[in-house]
């Protein structure tokens, strides 16, 4: 059966959803956030503000890439940050070890990092995705720990614990000037922001495609998907490889912005825990929850340590209050507990659930 326009009912419903997409309030919020990131260098040009904003964008996209794996596919991985480190080291090594840095070296670093990550993801998945329970999670954790140890011990190549401080080419170099009167730092800011946006749009398209819907069906009931004839192993392998490659691209962007790479900042387990916290805070299976989680986590981590100086100024006559102001990690833990308690599905996931309940409750009245 087709409509008057010659479309099937499913095609007509998708066309109507596309037409109404920009009328939704969430579309206005998304455009507002993008506009805020674009205009931030003019409104608040301090480096600390720009650094925080761009790291939120980077880690929001990284959390979203992890959400593609764990939230939309149901694969528990503890080695996702390893692929972020692959990208960071690939770009740093390409521009730092192949002679004078050029844009070609930057591109080569990205391509090599993506190829290595895709290969490692396929190898890990081929040997462990067929096994149920937490075997895949343990294998990814073992690989991540091995990559960290290798980066520390192979100091001739990676710089060991001291890391690498590569010199970047052209407008990405320190102190360089870019087009339209922009500084090299601002050109790097907008370049990395554009890559993060591109990765996010690509992930959004991925999870809303027929492939993404199949992955969600496998996540919800793998046995039923297999009974319908889907090769669930292949779909899971594609999803884990896709998320890993996106993480690699973001790792290369991290090197462009920070201009420094060491094992602890890109391959360490704390990075994986941060990404996991961002997904939990924002909401598993929401994609946009990564933005909320990254904003909450990184902003709190940036501002809470300032309590020490604030406490010394405001409570100079009370030693107890000064000591309490220094315990910012305690307050960070309390903040996380409150978020999990009041938002059991993450901030964005809980808000979506409340909105859906209200729509269902208002439906009979309509």
C-alpha positions as CSV (number, residue, x, y, z in Angstrom):
1,X,0.0,0.0,0.0
2,X,1.3,3.4,-1.0
3,X,0.2,7.0,-0.2
4,X,-0.8,9.5,-2.8
5,X,2.8,10.6,-3.1
6,X,3.9,7.1,-4.0
7,X,5.5,6.4,-0.6
8,X,5.0,3.4,1.6
9,X,3.6,4.1,5.1
10,X,7.1,3.7,6.6
11,X,8.6,6.1,4.1
12,X,5.8,8.6,4.7
13,X,6.3,8.5,8.5
14,X,10.1,9.0,8.1
15,X,9.5,12.0,5.7
16,X,7.1,13.5,8.2
17,X,9.6,13.0,11.0
18,X,12.3,14.8,8.9
19,X,10.0,17.7,8.2
20,X,9.1,18.2,11.8
21,X,12.7,17.7,13.1
22,X,13.5,21.4,13.2
23,X,10.2,22.3,14.9
24,X,11.1,20.3,18.0
25,X,12.4,22.3,21.1
26,X,15.4,20.0,21.3
27,X,16.5,21.2,17.9
28,X,16.6,24.8,19.2
29,X,18.7,23.6,22.2
30,X,21.2,21.8,19.9
31,X,21.6,24.8,17.6
32,X,22.0,27.1,20.7
33,X,24.8,24.8,22.1
34,X,26.6,24.8,18.7
35,X,26.3,28.6,18.5
36,X,27.7,29.0,22.0
37,X,30.7,26.9,21.1
38,X,31.3,28.9,17.9
39,X,30.9,32.3,19.6
40,X,32.7,31.5,22.8
41,X,36.1,32.8,21.6
42,X,34.5,36.2,21.1
43,X,32.5,36.2,24.3
44,X,35.1,34.7,26.7
45,X,38.6,34.6,25.0
46,X,40.5,33.4,28.1
47,X,42.5,30.3,27.4
48,X,41.1,28.5,30.5
49,X,37.5,28.9,29.2
50,X,38.4,27.9,25.6
51,X,40.3,24.9,26.9
52,X,37.4,23.7,29.0
53,X,34.9,24.3,26.2
54,X,36.9,22.3,23.6
55,X,37.7,19.5,26.0
56,X,34.0,19.2,26.8
57,X,33.3,18.9,23.0
58,X,36.1,16.4,22.6
59,X,35.1,14.2,25.5
60,X,31.4,14.5,24.7
61,X,32.1,13.0,21.3
62,X,34.4,10.4,22.9
63,X,31.6,9.5,25.4
64,X,29.1,9.3,22.5
65,X,31.4,6.9,20.6
66,X,31.6,4.7,23.7
67,X,27.8,5.0,24.0
68,X,27.5,3.6,20.5
69,X,29.3,0.5,21.8
70,X,27.7,0.1,25.2
71,X,24.4,1.9,25.0
72,X,23.2,1.1,21.4
73,X,24.9,-2.3,21.0
74,X,25.1,-3.6,24.5
75,X,28.8,-4.4,24.4
76,X,30.7,-3.8,27.7
77,X,34.2,-2.6,26.8
78,X,36.8,-1.4,29.3
79,X,39.4,-0.6,26.6
80,X,37.7,2.2,24.6
81,X,40.1,4.8,25.8
82,X,43.0,2.7,24.4
83,X,41.8,3.7,20.9
84,X,41.7,7.3,21.9
85,X,45.4,6.9,22.9
86,X,46.2,5.2,19.6
87,X,45.0,8.3,17.7
88,X,46.9,10.7,20.0
89,X,50.1,8.8,19.7
90,X,49.8,8.2,16.0
91,X,49.5,11.9,15.2
92,X,52.2,12.8,17.7
93,X,54.7,10.3,16.3
94,X,53.9,11.2,12.7
95,X,54.6,14.9,13.1
96,X,57.5,14.3,15.6
97,X,59.4,11.4,14.1
98,X,59.2,11.8,10.4
99,X,61.2,15.0,9.9
100,X,59.9,18.5,9.7
101,X,56.2,18.5,10.5
102,X,53.8,19.0,7.6
103,X,50.1,18.7,7.1
104,X,50.7,15.5,5.2
105,X,52.3,14.0,8.4
106,X,49.2,15.1,10.4
107,X,46.9,13.3,7.9
108,X,49.2,10.3,7.8
109,X,49.0,10.1,11.6
110,X,45.2,10.1,11.5
111,X,45.1,7.4,8.8
112,X,47.6,5.1,10.5
113,X,45.9,5.5,13.8
114,X,42.5,4.7,12.3
115,X,44.0,1.6,10.5
116,X,45.7,0.3,13.7
117,X,42.5,0.9,15.7
118,X,40.3,-0.9,13.2
119,X,42.7,-3.8,13.0
120,X,43.0,-4.2,16.8
121,X,39.2,-3.8,17.3
122,X,38.5,-6.5,14.7
123,X,41.1,-8.9,16.2
124,X,39.8,-8.4,19.7
125,X,36.2,-8.8,18.5
126,X,36.9,-11.8,16.4
127,X,38.3,-13.7,19.4
128,X,36.1,-12.5,22.2
129,X,32.7,-11.2,20.9
130,X,31.4,-14.8,20.3
131,X,31.9,-15.5,24.1
132,X,29.1,-14.2,26.3
133,X,29.2,-12.6,29.8
134,X,32.1,-10.3,30.7
135,X,34.9,-12.0,28.7
136,X,34.9,-9.3,26.1
137,X,35.2,-6.6,28.8
138,X,38.1,-8.4,30.4
139,X,39.9,-8.9,27.1
140,X,39.6,-5.2,26.3
141,X,40.8,-4.3,29.8
142,X,43.9,-6.5,29.3
143,X,44.7,-5.0,25.9
144,X,44.3,-1.5,27.4
145,X,46.7,-2.3,30.2
146,X,49.2,-3.9,27.7
147,X,49.0,-0.7,25.5
148,X,49.7,1.4,28.6
149,X,52.7,-0.7,29.7
150,X,54.1,-0.7,26.1
151,X,53.8,3.1,25.9
152,X,55.7,3.5,29.2
153,X,58.4,0.9,28.5
154,X,59.1,1.7,24.8
155,X,60.6,5.1,25.8
156,X,62.8,5.3,22.7
157,X,59.6,5.7,20.5
158,X,56.9,7.0,22.9
159,X,59.1,9.1,25.3
160,X,58.0,6.8,28.2
161,X,56.3,8.5,31.1
162,X,57.7,11.9,29.9
163,X,55.6,11.6,26.8
164,X,55.9,13.5,23.5
165,X,55.6,17.3,22.8
166,X,55.4,17.4,19.0
167,X,55.8,20.5,17.0
168,X,52.8,21.0,14.7
169,X,52.9,22.4,11.2
170,X,51.5,25.6,9.8
171,X,48.7,27.3,11.6
172,X,48.6,24.6,14.2
173,X,52.1,25.5,15.5
174,X,52.5,27.5,18.7
175,X,52.4,31.2,18.1
176,X,51.3,30.9,14.5
177,X,48.8,33.2,12.9
178,X,45.9,32.0,10.7
179,X,43.6,33.4,8.1
180,X,41.1,36.2,8.7
181,X,43.3,37.6,11.5
182,X,42.7,34.6,13.7
183,X,45.5,33.2,15.9
184,X,46.8,29.7,15.3
185,X,45.2,28.7,18.6
186,X,41.7,29.8,17.4
187,X,42.2,28.0,14.1
188,X,43.0,24.8,16.0
189,X,40.0,25.4,18.2
190,X,37.6,25.7,15.2
191,X,39.2,22.8,13.4
192,X,38.9,20.4,16.3
193,X,35.4,21.7,17.0
194,X,34.4,21.0,13.4
195,X,35.9,17.4,13.6
196,X,34.0,16.8,16.8
197,X,30.8,18.0,15.2
198,X,31.4,15.8,12.1
199,X,32.0,12.8,14.2
200,X,28.9,13.4,16.3
201,X,26.7,13.8,13.2
202,X,28.2,10.6,11.7
203,X,27.4,8.7,15.0
204,X,23.9,10.1,15.0
205,X,23.4,8.9,11.5
206,X,24.9,5.5,12.4
207,X,22.5,4.9,15.3
208,X,19.4,6.1,13.5
209,X,20.2,4.0,10.3
210,X,18.7,0.6,9.7
211,X,22.1,-0.8,10.9
212,X,21.7,1.1,14.2
213,X,18.2,-0.1,14.7
214,X,19.4,-3.7,14.1
215,X,22.1,-3.2,16.7
216,X,19.5,-1.9,19.2
217,X,17.4,-5.0,18.5
218,X,20.4,-7.2,19.2
219,X,21.0,-5.3,22.4
220,X,17.5,-5.8,23.6
221,X,17.1,-9.5,22.6
222,X,20.1,-11.2,20.9
223,X,18.5,-14.6,20.8
224,X,15.4,-13.3,19.0
225,X,17.7,-11.4,16.5
226,X,19.6,-14.6,15.8
227,X,16.3,-16.4,15.3
228,X,15.3,-13.8,12.7
229,X,18.4,-14.6,10.7
230,X,20.7,-11.7,11.7
231,X,24.4,-12.5,12.1
232,X,24.7,-10.7,15.4
233,X,28.4,-11.3,15.7
234,X,29.1,-9.3,12.5
235,X,26.8,-6.5,13.5
236,X,28.6,-6.2,16.9
237,X,32.0,-6.3,15.3
238,X,31.0,-3.5,12.9
239,X,29.7,-1.4,15.9
240,X,32.8,-1.9,18.0
241,X,35.1,-1.1,15.1
242,X,33.2,2.0,14.2
243,X,33.2,3.4,17.8
244,X,36.9,2.6,18.0
245,X,37.8,4.4,14.8
246,X,35.8,7.5,15.9
247,X,37.7,7.5,19.3
248,X,41.0,7.3,17.3
249,X,40.1,10.5,15.3
250,X,39.2,12.3,18.6
251,X,42.5,11.2,20.1
252,X,44.4,12.8,17.1
253,X,42.4,16.0,17.7
254,X,43.4,15.9,21.4
255,X,47.1,16.0,20.3
256,X,46.4,19.0,18.0
257,X,44.9,20.9,20.8
258,X,47.0,19.9,23.8
259,X,50.3,19.5,21.9
260,X,51.4,16.9,24.4
261,X,50.8,13.2,24.8
262,X,51.8,10.8,27.6
263,X,50.6,7.4,28.6
264,X,48.6,8.5,31.6
265,X,46.7,11.3,29.8
266,X,45.6,9.2,26.8
267,X,46.0,5.5,27.6
268,X,45.5,5.4,31.3
269,X,42.6,3.6,33.0
270,X,41.4,6.9,34.6
271,X,40.5,8.2,31.1
272,X,38.3,5.1,30.6
273,X,36.7,5.7,34.0
274,X,36.0,9.3,33.1
275,X,34.4,8.3,29.8
276,X,32.3,5.7,31.7
277,X,31.2,8.3,34.2
278,X,30.2,10.7,31.5
279,X,28.0,8.1,29.8
280,X,26.4,7.2,33.1
281,X,25.8,10.8,34.2
282,X,24.4,11.8,30.8
283,X,22.4,8.6,30.2
284,X,23.3,5.3,28.5
285,X,21.8,4.9,25.1
286,X,21.1,8.7,24.5
287,X,24.1,9.8,22.5
288,X,23.5,13.4,23.4
289,X,24.0,12.4,27.1
290,X,27.7,12.5,26.4
291,X,27.5,16.3,26.1
292,X,25.7,16.5,29.5
293,X,28.1,14.1,31.2
294,X,31.3,15.7,29.8
295,X,30.0,19.2,30.8
296,X,29.1,18.1,34.4
297,X,32.3,16.1,34.9
298,X,34.9,18.5,33.4
299,X,33.3,21.7,34.8
300,X,33.1,20.2,38.3
301,X,36.7,19.0,38.0
302,X,37.8,22.5,36.9
303,X,35.9,24.6,39.4
304,X,35.8,22.5,42.5
305,X,39.6,22.7,43.2
306,X,39.1,26.5,43.3
307,X,37.3,26.0,46.6
308,X,40.7,25.7,48.3
309,X,41.6,29.3,47.5
310,X,38.1,30.5,48.1
311,X,38.0,28.9,51.5
312,X,41.3,30.4,52.5
313,X,39.9,33.9,51.6
314,X,36.5,33.6,53.1
315,X,37.3,31.5,56.2
316,X,40.7,32.8,57.1
317,X,39.8,32.7,60.8
318,X,38.5,29.1,60.8
319,X,40.9,26.2,60.3
320,X,38.0,23.6,60.2
321,X,36.2,25.4,57.4
322,X,39.4,25.9,55.4
323,X,40.1,22.1,55.7
324,X,36.5,21.4,54.5
325,X,37.0,23.6,51.5
326,X,40.1,21.6,50.5
327,X,38.1,18.3,50.3
328,X,36.9,19.0,46.7
329,X,37.2,15.3,45.8
330,X,34.7,14.5,48.5
331,X,32.2,17.0,47.1
332,X,32.8,15.6,43.6
333,X,31.9,12.1,44.9
334,X,28.8,13.5,46.6
335,X,27.7,15.2,43.4
336,X,28.1,12.0,41.4
337,X,26.0,10.1,44.0
338,X,23.3,12.7,43.9
339,X,23.1,12.6,40.1
340,X,22.9,8.7,40.1
341,X,20.3,8.8,42.9
342,X,18.0,11.4,41.4
343,X,18.6,10.5,37.7
344,X,18.8,6.7,37.7
345,X,18.9,6.6,33.8
346,X,21.3,9.6,33.6
347,X,20.3,13.2,33.4
348,X,19.2,13.2,29.8
349,X,17.8,9.6,29.9
350,X,15.6,10.4,32.9
351,X,14.4,13.7,31.4
352,X,13.4,11.8,28.2
353,X,11.6,9.2,30.3
354,X,9.7,11.8,32.2
355,X,8.7,13.6,28.9
356,X,7.6,10.3,27.4
357,X,5.4,9.5,30.4
358,X,3.8,12.9,30.2
359,X,3.1,12.5,26.5
360,X,1.5,9.1,27.1
361,X,-0.6,10.6,29.9
362,X,-1.8,13.5,27.7
363,X,-2.6,11.2,24.7
364,X,-6.1,10.0,25.9
365,X,-7.1,13.6,26.6
366,X,-6.2,14.6,23.0
